[in-house]
Amino acid sequence: MKLTVINASVILKWHLPDEEYSQKAIGLLDKYISNDLDFIAPSLSEFEVINGLIIAQKRGRVEEKKIL
């Protein structure tokens, strides 16, 4: 299985379809789900994703119920 390093921007693209290259990011997620790929991410990614989703919600890009 191939190991890939991802960052918060890739994870945010899974939740924000209006982001550029979101379909490529979803393709990576599909490979992960089908066990063709494994991910590692920096330790701060969780906080960066939470922050990105909160900002996106404040800007009306994602509904609050989707990030709770």
PyMOL Python script that loads the backbone (N, CA, C, O; Angstrom):
from pymol import cmd

cmd.read_pdbstr("""\
ATOM      1  N   MET A   1       0.850  -1.169   0.000  1.00  0.00           N
ATOM      2  CA  MET A   1       0.000   0.000   0.000  1.00  0.00           C
ATOM      3  C   MET A   1       0.900   1.238   0.000  1.00  0.00           C
ATOM      4  O   MET A   1       1.905   1.291   0.710  1.00  0.00           O
ATOM      5  N   LYS A   2       0.531   2.210  -0.791  1.00  0.00           N
ATOM      6  CA  LYS A   2       1.290   3.444  -0.907  1.00  0.00           C
ATOM      7  C   LYS A   2       0.928   4.400   0.235  1.00  0.00           C
ATOM      8  O   LYS A   2      -0.246   4.588   0.553  1.00  0.00           O
ATOM      9  N   LEU A   3       1.948   4.995   0.840  1.00  0.00           N
ATOM     10  CA  LEU A   3       1.749   5.947   1.932  1.00  0.00           C
ATOM     11  C   LEU A   3       1.899   7.357   1.389  1.00  0.00           C
ATOM     12  O   LEU A   3       2.868   7.660   0.693  1.00  0.00           O
ATOM     13  N   THR A   4       0.933   8.224   1.710  1.00  0.00           N
ATOM     14  CA  THR A   4       0.916   9.594   1.199  1.00  0.00           C
ATOM     15  C   THR A   4       0.761  10.571   2.359  1.00  0.00           C
ATOM     16  O   THR A   4      -0.055  10.364   3.257  1.00  0.00           O
ATOM     17  N   VAL A   5       1.549  11.628   2.324  1.00  0.00           N
ATOM     18  CA  VAL A   5       1.429  12.693   3.317  1.00  0.00           C
ATOM     19  C   VAL A   5       0.415  13.711   2.795  1.00  0.00           C
ATOM     20  O   VAL A   5       0.535  14.207   1.674  1.00  0.00           O
ATOM     21  N   ILE A   6      -0.580  14.010   3.623  1.00  0.00           N
ATOM     22  CA  ILE A   6      -1.571  15.023   3.255  1.00  0.00           C
ATOM     23  C   ILE A   6      -1.546  16.127   4.300  1.00  0.00           C
ATOM     24  O   ILE A   6      -1.077  15.928   5.421  1.00  0.00           O
ATOM     25  N   ASN A   7      -2.053  17.283   3.922  1.00  0.00           N
ATOM     26  CA  ASN A   7      -2.156  18.368   4.884  1.00  0.00           C
ATOM     27  C   ASN A   7      -3.616  18.804   5.002  1.00  0.00           C
ATOM     28  O   ASN A   7      -4.504  18.239   4.364  1.00  0.00           O
ATOM     29  N   ALA A   8      -3.837  19.806   5.820  1.00  0.00           N
ATOM     30  CA  ALA A   8      -5.208  20.255   6.098  1.00  0.00           C
ATOM     31  C   ALA A   8      -5.935  20.729   4.847  1.00  0.00           C
ATOM     32  O   ALA A   8      -7.153  20.577   4.749  1.00  0.00           O
ATOM     33  N   SER A   9      -5.215  21.296   3.896  1.00  0.00           N
ATOM     34  CA  SER A   9      -5.888  21.801   2.695  1.00  0.00           C
ATOM     35  C   SER A   9      -6.535  20.670   1.906  1.00  0.00           C
ATOM     36  O   SER A   9      -7.599  20.860   1.316  1.00  0.00           O
ATOM     37  N   VAL A  10      -5.915  19.511   1.889  1.00  0.00           N
ATOM     38  CA  VAL A  10      -6.506  18.356   1.193  1.00  0.00           C
ATOM     39  C   VAL A  10      -7.762  17.895   1.935  1.00  0.00           C
ATOM     40  O   VAL A  10      -8.792  17.627   1.316  1.00  0.00           O
ATOM     41  N   ILE A  11      -7.672  17.806   3.236  1.00  0.00           N
ATOM     42  CA  ILE A  11      -8.819  17.361   4.037  1.00  0.00           C
ATOM     43  C   ILE A  11      -9.978  18.343   3.892  1.00  0.00           C
ATOM     44  O   ILE A  11     -11.130  17.924   3.784  1.00  0.00           O
ATOM     45  N   LEU A  12      -9.688  19.634   3.889  1.00  0.00           N
ATOM     46  CA  LEU A  12     -10.748  20.633   3.729  1.00  0.00           C
ATOM     47  C   LEU A  12     -11.427  20.517   2.368  1.00  0.00           C
ATOM     48  O   LEU A  12     -12.626  20.773   2.257  1.00  0.00           O
ATOM     49  N   LYS A  13     -10.695  20.144   1.351  1.00  0.00           N
ATOM     50  CA  LYS A  13     -11.283  19.978   0.015  1.00  0.00           C
ATOM     51  C   LYS A  13     -12.331  18.863   0.000  1.00  0.00           C
ATOM     52  O   LYS A  13     -13.236  18.881  -0.835  1.00  0.00           O
ATOM     53  N   TRP A  14     -12.220  17.897   0.909  1.00  0.00           N
ATOM     54  CA  TRP A  14     -13.233  16.838   1.000  1.00  0.00           C
ATOM     55  C   TRP A  14     -14.575  17.407   1.447  1.00  0.00           C
ATOM     56  O   TRP A  14     -15.622  16.856   1.108  1.00  0.00           O
ATOM     57  N   HIS A  15     -14.554  18.499   2.203  1.00  0.00           N
ATOM     58  CA  HIS A  15     -15.764  19.073   2.785  1.00  0.00           C
ATOM     59  C   HIS A  15     -16.231  20.354   2.098  1.00  0.00           C
ATOM     60  O   HIS A  15     -17.354  20.808   2.318  1.00  0.00           O
ATOM     61  N   LEU A  16     -15.373  20.929   1.273  1.00  0.00           N
ATOM     62  CA  LEU A  16     -15.688  22.193   0.601  1.00  0.00           C
ATOM     63  C   LEU A  16     -15.572  21.994  -0.910  1.00  0.00           C
ATOM     64  O   LEU A  16     -14.518  22.252  -1.491  1.00  0.00           O
ATOM     65  N   PRO A  17     -16.643  21.540  -1.542  1.00  0.00           N
ATOM     66  CA  PRO A  17     -16.575  21.202  -2.969  1.00  0.00           C
ATOM     67  C   PRO A  17     -16.290  22.379  -3.893  1.00  0.00           C
ATOM     68  O   PRO A  17     -15.953  22.176  -5.060  1.00  0.00           O
ATOM     69  N   ASP A  18     -16.419  23.615  -3.389  1.00  0.00           N
ATOM     70  CA  ASP A  18     -16.122  24.768  -4.233  1.00  0.00           C
ATOM     71  C   ASP A  18     -14.623  25.082  -4.278  1.00  0.00           C
ATOM     72  O   ASP A  18     -14.200  25.986  -4.998  1.00  0.00           O
ATOM     73  N   GLU A  19     -13.826  24.341  -3.514  1.00  0.00           N
ATOM     74  CA  GLU A  19     -12.382  24.525  -3.526  1.00  0.00           C
ATOM     75  C   GLU A  19     -11.779  24.008  -4.836  1.00  0.00           C
ATOM     76  O   GLU A  19     -12.236  23.014  -5.400  1.00  0.00           O
ATOM     77  N   GLU A  20     -10.752  24.702  -5.299  1.00  0.00           N
ATOM     78  CA  GLU A  20     -10.035  24.250  -6.487  1.00  0.00           C
ATOM     79  C   GLU A  20      -9.389  22.894  -6.189  1.00  0.00           C
ATOM     80  O   GLU A  20      -8.847  22.686  -5.104  1.00  0.00           O
ATOM     81  N   TYR A  21      -9.448  22.000  -7.130  1.00  0.00           N
ATOM     82  CA  TYR A  21      -8.881  20.643  -7.043  1.00  0.00           C
ATOM     83  C   TYR A  21      -9.592  19.742  -6.035  1.00  0.00           C
ATOM     84  O   TYR A  21      -9.027  18.737  -5.604  1.00  0.00           O
ATOM     85  N   SER A  22     -10.819  20.086  -5.654  1.00  0.00           N
ATOM     86  CA  SER A  22     -11.533  19.236  -4.703  1.00  0.00           C
ATOM     87  C   SER A  22     -11.789  17.844  -5.266  1.00  0.00           C
ATOM     88  O   SER A  22     -11.785  16.864  -4.521  1.00  0.00           O
ATOM     89  N   GLN A  23     -12.012  17.747  -6.578  1.00  0.00           N
ATOM     90  CA  GLN A  23     -12.242  16.418  -7.169  1.00  0.00           C
ATOM     91  C   GLN A  23     -10.995  15.542  -7.091  1.00  0.00           C
ATOM     92  O   GLN A  23     -11.101  14.330  -6.905  1.00  0.00           O
ATOM     93  N   LYS A  24      -9.819  16.144  -7.232  1.00  0.00           N
ATOM     94  CA  LYS A  24      -8.580  15.370  -7.076  1.00  0.00           C
ATOM     95  C   LYS A  24      -8.423  14.897  -5.635  1.00  0.00           C
ATOM     96  O   LYS A  24      -8.000  13.767  -5.390  1.00  0.00           O
ATOM     97  N   ALA A  25      -8.764  15.759  -4.686  1.00  0.00           N
ATOM     98  CA  ALA A  25      -8.683  15.385  -3.275  1.00  0.00           C
ATOM     99  C   ALA A  25      -9.671  14.258  -2.971  1.00  0.00           C
ATOM    100  O   ALA A  25      -9.349  13.335  -2.223  1.00  0.00           O
ATOM    101  N   ILE A  26     -10.852  14.329  -3.539  1.00  0.00           N
ATOM    102  CA  ILE A  26     -11.844  13.267  -3.343  1.00  0.00           C
ATOM    103  C   ILE A  26     -11.350  11.963  -3.969  1.00  0.00           C
ATOM    104  O   ILE A  26     -11.623  10.880  -3.452  1.00  0.00           O
ATOM    105  N   GLY A  27     -10.632  12.068  -5.068  1.00  0.00           N
ATOM    106  CA  GLY A  27     -10.030  10.879  -5.678  1.00  0.00           C
ATOM    107  C   GLY A  27      -9.049  10.205  -4.730  1.00  0.00           C
ATOM    108  O   GLY A  27      -9.000   8.977  -4.655  1.00  0.00           O
ATOM    109  N   LEU A  28      -8.263  11.007  -4.003  1.00  0.00           N
ATOM    110  CA  LEU A  28      -7.357  10.438  -2.998  1.00  0.00           C
ATOM    111  C   LEU A  28      -8.143   9.754  -1.884  1.00  0.00           C
ATOM    112  O   LEU A  28      -7.770   8.674  -1.426  1.00  0.00           O
ATOM    113  N   LEU A  29      -9.224  10.384  -1.452  1.00  0.00           N
ATOM    114  CA  LEU A  29     -10.065   9.795  -0.410  1.00  0.00           C
ATOM    115  C   LEU A  29     -10.664   8.475  -0.881  1.00  0.00           C
ATOM    116  O   LEU A  29     -10.725   7.514  -0.114  1.00  0.00           O
ATOM    117  N   ASP A  30     -11.101   8.419  -2.120  1.00  0.00           N
ATOM    118  CA  ASP A  30     -11.644   7.179  -2.679  1.00  0.00           C
ATOM    119  C   ASP A  30     -10.597   6.068  -2.661  1.00  0.00           C
ATOM    120  O   ASP A  30     -10.913   4.921  -2.344  1.00  0.00           O
ATOM    121  N   LYS A  31      -9.350   6.408  -3.000  1.00  0.00           N
ATOM    122  CA  LYS A  31      -8.273   5.407  -2.964  1.00  0.00           C
ATOM    123  C   LYS A  31      -8.006   4.937  -1.535  1.00  0.00           C
ATOM    124  O   LYS A  31      -7.700   3.766  -1.305  1.00  0.00           O
ATOM    125  N   TYR A  32      -8.124   5.855  -0.583  1.00  0.00           N
ATOM    126  CA  TYR A  32      -7.963   5.480   0.824  1.00  0.00           C
ATOM    127  C   TYR A  32      -9.073   4.517   1.250  1.00  0.00           C
ATOM    128  O   TYR A  32      -8.813   3.507   1.904  1.00  0.00           O
ATOM    129  N   ILE A  33     -10.295   4.836   0.877  1.00  0.00           N
ATOM    130  CA  ILE A  33     -11.446   4.000   1.244  1.00  0.00           C
ATOM    131  C   ILE A  33     -11.329   2.606   0.641  1.00  0.00           C
ATOM    132  O   ILE A  33     -11.728   1.620   1.262  1.00  0.00           O
ATOM    133  N   SER A  34     -10.783   2.526  -0.569  1.00  0.00           N
ATOM    134  CA  SER A  34     -10.638   1.221  -1.224  1.00  0.00           C
ATOM    135  C   SER A  34      -9.324   0.521  -0.849  1.00  0.00           C
ATOM    136  O   SER A  34      -8.951  -0.474  -1.470  1.00  0.00           O
ATOM    137  N   ASN A  35      -8.629   1.042   0.162  1.00  0.00           N
ATOM    138  CA  ASN A  35      -7.380   0.460   0.669  1.00  0.00           C
ATOM    139  C   ASN A  35      -6.253   0.424  -0.343  1.00  0.00           C
ATOM    140  O   ASN A  35      -5.372  -0.431  -0.258  1.00  0.00           O
ATOM    141  N   ASP A  36      -6.267   1.331  -1.292  1.00  0.00           N
ATOM    142  CA  ASP A  36      -5.171   1.436  -2.248  1.00  0.00           C
ATOM    143  C   ASP A  36      -4.124   2.453  -1.798  1.00  0.00           C
ATOM    144  O   ASP A  36      -3.049   2.547  -2.389  1.00  0.00           O
ATOM    145  N   LEU A  37      -4.441   3.212  -0.752  1.00  0.00           N
ATOM    146  CA  LEU A  37      -3.600   4.316  -0.319  1.00  0.00           C
ATOM    147  C   LEU A  37      -3.763   4.483   1.184  1.00  0.00           C
ATOM    148  O   LEU A  37      -4.846   4.259   1.724  1.00  0.00           O
ATOM    149  N   ASP A  38      -2.691   4.874   1.857  1.00  0.00           N
ATOM    150  CA  ASP A  38      -2.776   5.182   3.277  1.00  0.00           C
ATOM    151  C   ASP A  38      -2.260   6.600   3.486  1.00  0.00           C
ATOM    152  O   ASP A  38      -1.407   7.069   2.732  1.00  0.00           O
ATOM    153  N   PHE A  39      -2.773   7.281   4.503  1.00  0.00           N
ATOM    154  CA  PHE A  39      -2.424   8.674   4.753  1.00  0.00           C
ATOM    155  C   PHE A  39      -1.670   8.826   6.070  1.00  0.00           C
ATOM    156  O   PHE A  39      -1.881   8.079   7.025  1.00  0.00           O
ATOM    157  N   ILE A  40      -0.792   9.813   6.085  1.00  0.00           N
ATOM    158  CA  ILE A  40      -0.275  10.368   7.324  1.00  0.00           C
ATOM    159  C   ILE A  40      -0.406  11.878   7.183  1.00  0.00           C
ATOM    160  O   ILE A  40      -0.399  12.415   6.075  1.00  0.00           O
ATOM    161  N   ALA A  41      -0.527  12.550   8.318  1.00  0.00           N
ATOM    162  CA  ALA A  41      -0.719  14.003   8.296  1.00  0.00           C
ATOM    163  C   ALA A  41       0.037  14.623   9.464  1.00  0.00           C
ATOM    164  O   ALA A  41       0.246  13.971  10.487  1.00  0.00           O
ATOM    165  N   PRO A  42       0.446  15.878   9.314  1.00  0.00           N
ATOM    166  CA  PRO A  42       1.108  16.572  10.424  1.00  0.00           C
ATOM    167  C   PRO A  42       0.213  16.603  11.661  1.00  0.00           C
ATOM    168  O   PRO A  42      -1.013  16.582  11.557  1.00  0.00           O
ATOM    169  N   SER A  43       0.840  16.652  12.817  1.00  0.00           N
ATOM    170  CA  SER A  43       0.086  16.573  14.077  1.00  0.00           C
ATOM    171  C   SER A  43      -0.893  17.726  14.281  1.00  0.00           C
ATOM    172  O   SER A  43      -1.879  17.560  14.998  1.00  0.00           O
ATOM    173  N   LEU A  44      -0.656  18.868  13.684  1.00  0.00           N
ATOM    174  CA  LEU A  44      -1.558  20.014  13.848  1.00  0.00           C
ATOM    175  C   LEU A  44      -2.709  20.030  12.848  1.00  0.00           C
ATOM    176  O   LEU A  44      -3.531  20.946  12.871  1.00  0.00           O
ATOM    177  N   SER A  45      -2.780  19.051  11.987  1.00  0.00           N
ATOM    178  CA  SER A  45      -3.812  19.029  10.937  1.00  0.00           C
ATOM    179  C   SER A  45      -5.219  19.106  11.505  1.00  0.00           C
ATOM    180  O   SER A  45      -6.073  19.801  10.954  1.00  0.00           O
ATOM    181  N   GLU A  46      -5.468  18.406  12.591  1.00  0.00           N
ATOM    182  CA  GLU A  46      -6.810  18.415  13.178  1.00  0.00           C
ATOM    183  C   GLU A  46      -7.246  19.842  13.529  1.00  0.00           C
ATOM    184  O   GLU A  46      -8.380  20.231  13.248  1.00  0.00           O
ATOM    185  N   PHE A  47      -6.359  20.611  14.133  1.00  0.00           N
ATOM    186  CA  PHE A  47      -6.683  21.986  14.517  1.00  0.00           C
ATOM    187  C   PHE A  47      -6.835  22.887  13.290  1.00  0.00           C
ATOM    188  O   PHE A  47      -7.697  23.765  13.265  1.00  0.00           O
ATOM    189  N   GLU A  48      -6.005  22.670  12.281  1.00  0.00           N
ATOM    190  CA  GLU A  48      -6.093  23.462  11.053  1.00  0.00           C
ATOM    191  C   GLU A  48      -7.398  23.194  10.320  1.00  0.00           C
ATOM    192  O   GLU A  48      -8.004  24.116   9.774  1.00  0.00           O
ATOM    193  N   VAL A  49      -7.837  21.937  10.302  1.00  0.00           N
ATOM    194  CA  VAL A  49      -9.096  21.589   9.635  1.00  0.00           C
ATOM    195  C   VAL A  49     -10.272  22.204  10.392  1.00  0.00           C
ATOM    196  O   VAL A  49     -11.178  22.769   9.780  1.00  0.00           O
ATOM    197  N   ILE A  50     -10.257  22.095  11.710  1.00  0.00           N
ATOM    198  CA  ILE A  50     -11.337  22.691  12.507  1.00  0.00           C
ATOM    199  C   ILE A  50     -11.412  24.189  12.250  1.00  0.00           C
ATOM    200  O   ILE A  50     -12.496  24.729  12.032  1.00  0.00           O
ATOM    201  N   ASN A  51     -10.280  24.855  12.274  1.00  0.00           N
ATOM    202  CA  ASN A  51     -10.240  26.293  12.023  1.00  0.00           C
ATOM    203  C   ASN A  51     -10.754  26.612  10.616  1.00  0.00           C
ATOM    204  O   ASN A  51     -11.546  27.539  10.442  1.00  0.00           O
ATOM    205  N   GLY A  52     -10.312  25.859   9.625  1.00  0.00           N
ATOM    206  CA  GLY A  52     -10.752  26.082   8.251  1.00  0.00           C
ATOM    207  C   GLY A  52     -12.245  25.914   8.087  1.00  0.00           C
ATOM    208  O   GLY A  52     -12.878  26.678   7.359  1.00  0.00           O
ATOM    209  N   LEU A  53     -12.825  24.915   8.759  1.00  0.00           N
ATOM    210  CA  LEU A  53     -14.267  24.691   8.675  1.00  0.00           C
ATOM    211  C   LEU A  53     -15.050  25.794   9.376  1.00  0.00           C
ATOM    212  O   LEU A  53     -16.107  26.205   8.897  1.00  0.00           O
ATOM    213  N   ILE A  54     -14.541  26.274  10.501  1.00  0.00           N
ATOM    214  CA  ILE A  54     -15.215  27.371  11.207  1.00  0.00           C
ATOM    215  C   ILE A  54     -15.215  28.624  10.342  1.00  0.00           C
ATOM    216  O   ILE A  54     -16.237  29.302  10.234  1.00  0.00           O
ATOM    217  N   ILE A  55     -14.100  28.931   9.736  1.00  0.00           N
ATOM    218  CA  ILE A  55     -14.023  30.108   8.854  1.00  0.00           C
ATOM    219  C   ILE A  55     -14.953  29.930   7.651  1.00  0.00           C
ATOM    220  O   ILE A  55     -15.649  30.868   7.262  1.00  0.00           O
ATOM    221  N   ALA A  56     -14.967  28.735   7.063  1.00  0.00           N
ATOM    222  CA  ALA A  56     -15.852  28.474   5.924  1.00  0.00           C
ATOM    223  C   ALA A  56     -17.316  28.631   6.322  1.00  0.00           C
ATOM    224  O   ALA A  56     -18.120  29.146   5.545  1.00  0.00           O
ATOM    225  N   GLN A  57     -17.661  28.194   7.520  1.00  0.00           N
ATOM    226  CA  GLN A  57     -19.042  28.332   7.999  1.00  0.00           C
ATOM    227  C   GLN A  57     -19.386  29.801   8.179  1.00  0.00           C
ATOM    228  O   GLN A  57     -20.479  30.227   7.804  1.00  0.00           O
ATOM    229  N   LYS A  58     -18.484  30.575   8.740  1.00  0.00           N
ATOM    230  CA  LYS A  58     -18.734  32.011   8.941  1.00  0.00           C
ATOM    231  C   LYS A  58     -18.908  32.747   7.613  1.00  0.00           C
ATOM    232  O   LYS A  58     -19.620  33.748   7.537  1.00  0.00           O
ATOM    233  N   ARG A  59     -18.255  32.248   6.579  1.00  0.00           N
ATOM    234  CA  ARG A  59     -18.358  32.865   5.254  1.00  0.00           C
ATOM    235  C   ARG A  59     -19.507  32.280   4.427  1.00  0.00           C
ATOM    236  O   ARG A  59     -19.687  32.642   3.264  1.00  0.00           O
ATOM    237  N   GLY A  60     -20.275  31.384   5.024  1.00  0.00           N
ATOM    238  CA  GLY A  60     -21.435  30.816   4.346  1.00  0.00           C
ATOM    239  C   GLY A  60     -21.108  29.743   3.324  1.00  0.00           C
ATOM    240  O   GLY A  60     -21.925  29.463   2.447  1.00  0.00           O
ATOM    241  N   ARG A  61     -19.938  29.139   3.417  1.00  0.00           N
ATOM    242  CA  ARG A  61     -19.529  28.119   2.455  1.00  0.00           C
ATOM    243  C   ARG A  61     -19.947  26.721   2.876  1.00  0.00           C
ATOM    244  O   ARG A  61     -19.972  25.810   2.049  1.00  0.00           O
ATOM    245  N   VAL A  62     -20.275  26.538   4.141  1.00  0.00           N
ATOM    246  CA  VAL A  62     -20.692  25.240   4.655  1.00  0.00           C
ATOM    247  C   VAL A  62     -21.655  25.483   5.810  1.00  0.00           C
ATOM    248  O   VAL A  62     -21.491  26.431   6.578  1.00  0.00           O
ATOM    249  N   GLU A  63     -22.655  24.625   5.924  1.00  0.00           N
ATOM    250  CA  GLU A  63     -23.641  24.759   6.993  1.00  0.00           C
ATOM    251  C   GLU A  63     -23.056  24.312   8.321  1.00  0.00           C
ATOM    252  O   GLU A  63     -22.257  23.378   8.381  1.00  0.00           O
ATOM    253  N   GLU A  64     -23.463  24.989   9.380  1.00  0.00           N
ATOM    254  CA  GLU A  64     -22.952  24.668  10.708  1.00  0.00           C
ATOM    255  C   GLU A  64     -23.208  23.209  11.082  1.00  0.00           C
ATOM    256  O   GLU A  64     -22.362  22.569  11.707  1.00  0.00           O
ATOM    257  N   LYS A  65     -24.369  22.685  10.703  1.00  0.00           N
ATOM    258  CA  LYS A  65     -24.693  21.299  11.087  1.00  0.00           C
ATOM    259  C   LYS A  65     -23.737  20.301  10.436  1.00  0.00           C
ATOM    260  O   LYS A  65     -23.600  19.185  10.936  1.00  0.00           O
ATOM    261  N   LYS A  66     -23.084  20.657   9.356  1.00  0.00           N
ATOM    262  CA  LYS A  66     -22.134  19.745   8.706  1.00  0.00           C
ATOM    263  C   LYS A  66     -20.785  19.717   9.397  1.00  0.00           C
ATOM    264  O   LYS A  66     -19.992  18.802   9.176  1.00  0.00           O
ATOM    265  N   ILE A  67     -20.517  20.714  10.235  1.00  0.00           N
ATOM    266  CA  ILE A  67     -19.210  20.735  10.887  1.00  0.00           C
ATOM    267  C   ILE A  67     -19.281  20.388  12.366  1.00  0.00           C
ATOM    268  O   ILE A  67     -18.250  20.348  13.037  1.00  0.00           O
ATOM    269  N   LEU A  68     -20.454  20.143  12.876  1.00  0.00           N
ATOM    270  CA  LEU A  68     -20.579  19.775  14.308  1.00  0.00           C
ATOM    271  C   LEU A  68     -20.341  18.313  14.523  1.00  0.00           C
ATOM    272  O   LEU A  68     -20.406  17.836  15.656  1.00  0.00           O
TER     273      LEU A  68
END
""", "prot")
cmd.dss("prot")
cmd.show_as("cartoon", "prot")
cmd.util.cbc("prot")
cmd.orient("prot")
